[in-house]
Amino acid sequence: MRAGKIITAACILVLAGLMLFGCGGEDKKPAETKKDATPIRVGGLIDLSGPTSSVGVPYADGLKAAVKYVNENGGIDGRAIEFDLQDTAYNVQQGLSLYKRMVTTDHVVCVQGFGSAVTEALVRTLAKDMVPNLSASYSAHLTDPKKAPYNFFIAADYTTQLRAALKYFRDTWKEARAPRLAFIYPDHPYGLAPIEGGKEYAKELGYDIVGDANVSLKAIDATTELLPLKEKAPDFCWIGGTTPSTSVILKSAKNIGMNTVFFTDIWGTDETLPQLAGPAADGSFSNQSASVYGADAPGMKVIEQLTENKPQMTHFTRGFVSILVMAEGMKRAAAKGPIAGESLKAALETLRDFDPMGLAPLISYFPEDHRPNMAVFLYTIQDGKLTFVKEEVLERRADWLGK
């Protein structure tokens, strides 16, 4: 009887052991956490029609190509970017309406913006909604987080572009006298933006400022405006317009025999200027923030493959770089937690000398300073082509922030 009890007890122990083994008495592997695979929504507010569409369309093409590249190379920690590209048509109200829908209905993490009018109108709303805007409006005041905390862009601001060219021309000036300088620009916020800061720096460098002229972005001839400047014989003339207005100025200057060196910002010169202005474009200079198509850069090989070796404008390259910078910010935000507008802003502000595959100067943002860099690619037009001259790098002066 006792033996039977012992056997029964032993059986109970064996069964208990089996149950314990089956219920996890062995070491179990932790359950795998399922990764978030939902797309990251990004809005696009670009002028695809209207008066600035000639540059808006290639810029948008660059954005789309870069989104494709990022998604085909793992996305953001396995999540694809879902890019909602919309046409603002150079219309502020249309841009604001599209933005509202993107934020309230589509719940975008950020937007890729474009023109100055829509960008300026959104500054306060972006801060309230905590939605970063990586735009192509490069006004200097948008680099000051105290004024525009959620605005970022990847190019040196308009005033930095102007200052960089002034420094280059002054450094290469050979005559004993001071170089004479004139400014040509439209009476428009975009045209006026860099003038005050540019003039202050020109005086600091020792230029003799001899005059100003207002030429509309819609001008078809600039003879009347240029004749008074011709009499003052400037050695250098800044043109703060767009490629079409630049071409009008260059052709009018050639017709009246005005001998000077013209130089422009990003929007004043692109690959179409030689076709629009003809020989009058030769010898003019341009400030750019991205490589021209076919340049020797790792990222250009990617662009050439994506575009099947069909040449693109420099605006395309800047759009491509803007997505690369946004994606880097998203990856850094994802490494710390959920990707949201506020976390993306904080992540972008940690970028230090980020290399956008050699397509643009190194990019850094700081919580108190959103200037991406102080570097400008100087190009000149030779034989109808944009030809690289130099990368001019200025110091990051505190007194220039936002000006």
C-alpha positions as CSV (number, residue, x, y, z in Angstrom):
1,M,0.0,0.0,0.0
2,R,2.8,2.3,0.9
3,A,4.6,1.4,-2.3
4,G,1.5,2.3,-4.3
5,K,1.4,5.7,-2.6
6,I,5.1,6.3,-3.5
7,I,4.4,5.4,-7.2
8,T,1.4,7.7,-7.3
9,A,3.4,10.5,-5.8
10,A,6.2,10.0,-8.3
11,C,3.7,10.1,-11.1
12,I,2.3,13.3,-9.8
13,L,5.8,14.9,-9.7
14,V,6.5,13.7,-13.3
15,L,3.2,15.1,-14.6
16,A,3.8,18.4,-12.7
17,G,7.2,18.6,-14.4
18,L,5.8,17.9,-17.8
19,M,3.1,20.6,-17.2
20,L,5.8,23.0,-16.0
21,F,7.9,22.3,-19.1
22,G,4.9,22.8,-21.4
23,C,3.9,26.0,-19.7
24,G,7.2,27.7,-20.0
25,G,9.5,26.0,-17.6
26,E,12.1,26.3,-20.4
27,D,13.7,29.5,-21.4
28,K,11.4,31.3,-23.8
29,K,12.4,33.7,-26.6
30,P,10.8,37.1,-26.1
31,A,7.9,37.8,-28.4
32,E,9.0,39.9,-31.4
33,T,7.7,43.5,-31.3
34,K,5.9,44.2,-34.6
35,K,7.5,47.2,-36.3
36,D,5.4,50.2,-37.3
37,A,4.9,49.9,-41.1
38,T,2.5,52.8,-41.6
39,P,3.6,55.3,-44.2
40,I,4.9,58.7,-43.0
41,R,2.8,61.4,-44.6
42,V,4.5,64.5,-46.0
43,G,2.7,67.3,-47.8
44,G,4.0,69.2,-50.8
45,L,3.0,72.8,-51.5
46,I,4.6,73.7,-54.8
47,D,3.8,76.1,-57.6
48,L,3.2,73.6,-60.4
49,S,1.2,76.2,-62.4
50,G,1.3,80.0,-62.5
51,P,4.1,82.5,-63.0
52,T,6.7,80.5,-61.1
53,S,5.9,77.1,-62.4
54,S,8.9,77.1,-64.7
55,V,11.1,76.6,-61.6
56,G,8.4,74.9,-59.4
57,V,8.0,71.9,-61.7
58,P,11.7,70.9,-61.8
59,Y,11.9,71.5,-58.1
60,A,8.9,69.2,-57.5
61,D,10.5,66.6,-59.8
62,G,13.5,66.6,-57.6
63,L,11.4,66.1,-54.5
64,K,9.5,63.2,-56.1
65,A,12.7,61.5,-57.3
66,A,14.3,61.7,-53.8
67,V,11.2,60.3,-52.1
68,K,11.4,57.3,-54.6
69,Y,15.1,56.9,-53.8
70,V,14.5,57.0,-50.0
71,N,11.6,54.5,-50.2
72,E,13.6,52.1,-52.4
73,N,16.4,52.1,-49.9
74,G,14.6,51.1,-46.8
75,G,12.5,54.2,-46.1
76,I,12.6,55.5,-42.6
77,D,13.3,52.5,-40.4
78,G,11.2,50.4,-42.8
79,R,8.4,53.0,-43.2
80,A,7.7,54.5,-46.6
81,I,7.3,58.2,-47.1
82,E,3.9,59.0,-48.6
83,F,4.3,62.3,-50.5
84,D,1.1,64.3,-51.2
85,L,2.2,66.8,-53.8
86,Q,-0.2,69.6,-54.5
87,D,-0.2,72.7,-56.7
88,T,-0.4,76.0,-54.9
89,A,-0.5,77.8,-58.3
90,Y,1.3,80.9,-56.9
91,N,-1.9,81.6,-54.9
92,V,-1.6,82.2,-51.1
93,Q,-5.3,81.2,-50.3
94,Q,-5.0,78.0,-52.3
95,G,-1.8,77.2,-50.5
96,L,-3.3,77.9,-47.1
97,S,-6.4,75.7,-47.8
98,L,-4.2,72.8,-49.0
99,Y,-2.1,73.1,-45.9
100,K,-5.1,73.0,-43.6
101,R,-6.4,69.9,-45.2
102,M,-3.0,68.2,-45.1
103,V,-2.7,68.9,-41.3
104,T,-6.2,68.3,-40.1
105,T,-7.3,65.4,-42.4
106,D,-4.1,63.8,-43.7
107,H,-2.1,64.4,-40.5
108,V,1.2,65.1,-42.3
109,V,4.4,65.2,-40.2
110,C,5.8,68.0,-42.2
111,V,5.5,69.9,-45.5
112,Q,7.9,70.5,-48.4
113,G,7.1,74.1,-49.3
114,F,8.2,76.4,-52.1
115,G,7.3,80.1,-52.8
116,S,7.8,83.1,-50.5
117,A,4.2,84.2,-50.4
118,V,2.8,80.9,-49.1
119,T,5.8,80.3,-46.8
120,E,5.5,83.7,-45.2
121,A,1.7,83.3,-44.7
122,L,2.3,80.0,-42.9
123,V,5.0,81.0,-40.4
124,R,2.7,81.5,-37.4
125,T,0.4,78.6,-38.2
126,L,3.3,76.2,-38.5
127,A,4.5,77.2,-35.1
128,K,1.1,76.7,-33.6
129,D,0.6,73.3,-35.3
130,M,4.2,72.3,-34.7
131,V,4.7,71.3,-38.3
132,P,8.1,71.8,-39.9
133,N,8.2,73.4,-43.3
134,L,11.3,72.7,-45.5
135,S,10.7,75.4,-48.1
136,A,12.4,76.9,-51.1
137,S,11.9,80.4,-49.9
138,Y,15.3,81.5,-48.7
139,S,14.7,84.9,-47.1
140,A,17.2,85.4,-44.2
141,H,14.6,86.2,-41.5
142,L,13.2,82.6,-41.9
143,T,16.5,81.3,-40.5
144,D,15.8,82.9,-37.1
145,P,13.9,80.5,-34.8
146,K,12.7,83.4,-32.7
147,K,10.7,84.5,-35.8
148,A,10.1,81.3,-37.7
149,P,10.7,78.3,-35.3
150,Y,9.4,75.6,-37.7
151,N,11.0,76.8,-40.9
152,F,14.0,75.1,-42.4
153,F,15.6,75.2,-45.9
154,I,18.7,73.7,-47.4
155,A,20.3,76.7,-49.3
156,A,22.2,79.7,-48.0
157,D,19.7,82.5,-47.6
158,Y,19.4,85.3,-50.2
159,T,21.6,87.7,-48.2
160,T,24.3,85.2,-47.6
161,Q,24.3,84.5,-51.3
162,L,24.8,88.1,-52.1
163,R,27.5,88.5,-49.4
164,A,29.4,85.5,-50.7
165,A,29.6,86.9,-54.2
166,L,30.6,90.3,-52.9
167,K,33.4,88.7,-51.0
168,Y,34.6,86.7,-54.0
169,F,34.7,89.8,-56.3
170,R,36.4,91.9,-53.6
171,D,39.1,89.3,-53.0
172,T,39.8,89.0,-56.7
173,W,39.7,92.8,-57.4
174,K,43.1,94.0,-58.7
175,E,42.7,97.8,-59.1
176,A,43.8,100.3,-56.4
177,R,40.4,102.1,-56.5
178,A,37.3,100.8,-54.8
179,P,35.1,98.6,-57.0
180,R,31.8,100.3,-58.0
181,L,28.6,98.4,-57.2
182,A,24.9,98.8,-58.3
183,F,21.8,96.9,-57.3
184,I,19.0,95.9,-59.7
185,Y,15.9,94.2,-58.2
186,P,12.1,94.2,-58.4
187,D,10.1,96.3,-55.9
188,H,8.9,93.0,-54.4
189,P,9.5,91.3,-51.0
190,Y,11.7,88.7,-52.7
191,G,13.7,91.3,-54.5
192,L,14.1,93.6,-51.5
193,A,14.9,90.9,-49.0
194,P,18.8,90.9,-49.3
195,I,19.4,94.5,-50.2
196,E,19.9,96.1,-46.8
197,G,22.2,93.4,-45.5
198,G,24.0,93.3,-48.9
199,K,24.7,97.0,-48.9
200,E,26.0,97.0,-45.3
201,Y,28.4,94.2,-46.1
202,A,29.5,95.9,-49.4
203,K,30.4,99.1,-47.4
204,E,32.3,96.9,-44.9
205,L,34.3,95.4,-47.7
206,G,35.0,98.8,-49.2
207,Y,32.7,98.9,-52.3
208,D,31.5,102.2,-53.7
209,I,27.7,101.8,-54.1
210,V,26.7,103.9,-57.1
211,G,23.0,103.3,-57.6
212,D,19.9,101.2,-57.6
213,A,17.3,100.3,-60.3
214,N,13.9,98.7,-60.0
215,V,13.1,96.2,-62.8
216,S,9.8,94.3,-62.6
217,L,9.8,90.5,-62.8
218,K,7.4,91.0,-65.7
219,A,9.6,93.5,-67.6
220,I,10.0,93.0,-71.3
221,D,12.7,95.7,-71.6
222,A,15.0,97.4,-69.1
223,T,16.7,100.1,-71.1
224,T,15.0,103.0,-69.3
225,E,16.1,101.6,-65.9
226,L,19.6,100.8,-66.9
227,L,20.7,104.0,-68.7
228,P,21.2,106.0,-65.5
229,L,23.3,103.2,-64.1
230,K,25.4,102.9,-67.2
231,E,26.5,106.6,-66.7
232,K,27.8,105.6,-63.2
233,A,29.9,102.8,-64.7
234,P,29.5,100.1,-62.1
235,D,32.0,97.3,-62.1
236,F,29.5,94.9,-60.7
237,C,25.7,94.7,-60.7
238,W,23.5,92.5,-58.5
239,I,20.4,91.2,-60.2
240,G,17.8,90.1,-57.7
241,G,15.1,88.8,-60.0
242,T,14.1,85.6,-61.8
243,T,15.7,84.0,-64.8
244,P,13.3,85.6,-67.3
245,S,13.8,89.1,-65.8
246,T,17.6,88.5,-65.7
247,S,17.5,87.7,-69.4
248,V,15.7,91.0,-70.1
249,I,18.3,92.9,-68.1
250,L,21.2,91.2,-69.7
251,K,19.9,91.8,-73.3
252,S,19.0,95.4,-72.6
253,A,22.5,96.0,-71.1
254,K,24.2,94.5,-74.1
255,N,22.0,96.7,-76.5
256,I,23.1,99.9,-74.7
257,G,26.7,98.9,-74.4
258,M,26.7,98.6,-70.6
259,N,30.0,97.0,-69.6
260,T,29.7,95.4,-66.1
261,V,29.8,92.0,-64.4
262,F,26.3,90.9,-63.5
263,F,25.6,88.4,-60.8
264,T,22.4,86.8,-59.5
265,D,20.9,84.6,-56.8
266,I,19.5,81.1,-57.1
267,W,16.4,82.1,-58.9
268,G,18.0,84.6,-61.2
269,T,20.0,82.1,-63.2
270,D,19.5,78.5,-64.3
271,E,20.2,76.3,-67.3
272,T,17.6,78.2,-69.4
273,L,19.3,81.6,-69.1
274,P,21.7,81.1,-72.1
275,Q,18.7,80.2,-74.3
276,L,16.7,83.2,-73.1
277,A,19.5,85.8,-73.2
278,G,21.8,84.3,-75.8
279,P,25.4,85.7,-75.9
280,A,24.4,88.4,-73.4
281,A,24.5,85.8,-70.6
282,D,28.2,84.9,-71.1
283,G,30.4,86.1,-68.3
284,S,27.5,86.6,-65.8
285,F,27.8,84.9,-62.4
286,S,25.3,83.0,-60.4
287,N,25.1,81.9,-56.7
288,Q,23.8,78.4,-56.3
289,S,23.5,75.9,-53.5
290,A,23.4,72.7,-55.4
291,S,25.4,71.0,-58.1
292,V,24.5,71.2,-61.7
293,Y,23.5,68.1,-63.6
294,G,26.5,65.8,-64.3
295,A,28.7,67.2,-61.6
296,D,31.2,64.8,-60.0
297,A,29.3,63.9,-56.8
298,P,28.1,60.6,-55.4
299,G,24.5,61.8,-55.3
300,M,24.7,62.9,-58.9
301,K,25.2,59.2,-60.0
302,V,22.0,58.4,-58.2
303,I,20.1,61.3,-59.8
304,E,21.4,60.3,-63.3
305,Q,20.2,56.8,-62.8
306,L,16.8,57.9,-61.5
307,T,16.4,60.3,-64.5
308,E,17.8,57.9,-67.0
309,N,20.6,60.3,-67.8
310,K,18.1,63.1,-68.9
311,P,19.6,66.4,-67.8
312,Q,17.7,68.3,-65.1
313,M,17.9,71.9,-63.9
314,T,19.7,72.8,-60.7
315,H,16.3,73.4,-59.1
316,F,15.8,69.6,-59.4
317,T,18.9,69.0,-57.4
318,R,17.9,71.3,-54.6
319,G,14.5,69.6,-54.3
320,F,16.4,66.3,-54.1
321,V,18.6,67.6,-51.3
322,S,15.6,68.9,-49.4
323,I,14.2,65.4,-49.1
324,L,17.5,63.9,-48.1
325,V,17.8,66.4,-45.2
326,M,14.2,65.7,-44.2
327,A,14.8,62.0,-44.3
328,E,17.9,62.3,-42.1
329,G,15.9,64.2,-39.6
330,M,13.2,61.6,-39.6
331,K,15.7,58.8,-39.1
332,R,17.1,60.6,-36.1
333,A,13.6,61.3,-34.7
334,A,12.7,57.6,-35.2
335,A,15.7,56.5,-33.2
336,K,14.3,58.3,-30.1
337,G,10.6,57.6,-30.5
338,P,7.6,58.4,-32.6
339,I,8.0,60.7,-35.6
340,A,6.0,63.9,-35.1
341,G,6.4,67.5,-36.0
342,E,8.0,68.5,-32.8
343,S,10.4,65.5,-32.7
344,L,11.3,66.1,-36.3
345,K,12.1,69.8,-35.6
346,A,14.3,68.7,-32.6
347,A,16.0,66.1,-34.7
348,L,16.8,68.5,-37.6
349,E,18.4,70.8,-35.0
350,T,21.0,68.2,-34.2
351,L,22.4,68.0,-37.8
352,R,26.0,69.0,-37.9
353,D,27.9,69.0,-41.2
354,F,25.4,66.6,-42.8
355,D,26.6,65.6,-46.2
356,P,23.7,65.4,-48.8
357,M,25.7,63.0,-51.0
358,G,28.0,65.8,-52.2
359,L,25.1,67.5,-54.0
360,A,25.2,70.7,-51.8
361,P,27.4,72.2,-49.1
362,L,27.4,70.5,-45.7
363,I,24.3,71.3,-43.6
364,S,23.9,72.1,-39.9
365,Y,21.0,73.5,-37.9
366,F,21.0,74.7,-34.3
367,P,18.1,75.3,-31.9
368,E,18.9,79.0,-32.0
369,D,20.1,79.2,-35.7
370,H,18.4,77.6,-38.7
371,R,20.9,78.8,-41.3
372,P,21.8,75.6,-43.1
373,N,25.3,76.8,-43.9
374,M,27.3,79.9,-44.9
375,A,28.4,78.4,-48.2
376,V,27.6,79.3,-51.8
377,F,28.6,77.6,-55.1
378,L,29.7,80.3,-57.5
379,Y,29.1,79.6,-61.2
380,T,29.7,81.6,-64.3
381,I,28.2,81.1,-67.8
382,Q,30.8,80.2,-70.3
383,D,29.9,79.1,-73.9
384,G,26.3,78.8,-72.8
385,K,26.8,76.6,-69.8
386,L,26.9,77.0,-66.0
387,T,30.6,76.5,-65.1
388,F,31.7,76.0,-61.5
389,V,34.1,78.7,-60.2
390,K,34.4,78.3,-56.4
391,E,32.7,77.4,-53.2
392,E,32.7,80.5,-51.1
393,V,32.3,80.0,-47.4
394,L,31.5,82.8,-45.0
395,E,31.8,82.9,-41.2
396,R,28.6,82.2,-39.3
397,R,28.3,85.7,-37.8
398,A,25.7,86.2,-35.1
399,D,24.9,89.7,-36.3
400,W,23.9,88.3,-39.7
401,L,21.3,85.8,-38.3
402,G,17.9,86.7,-39.8
403,K,19.3,89.6,-41.8
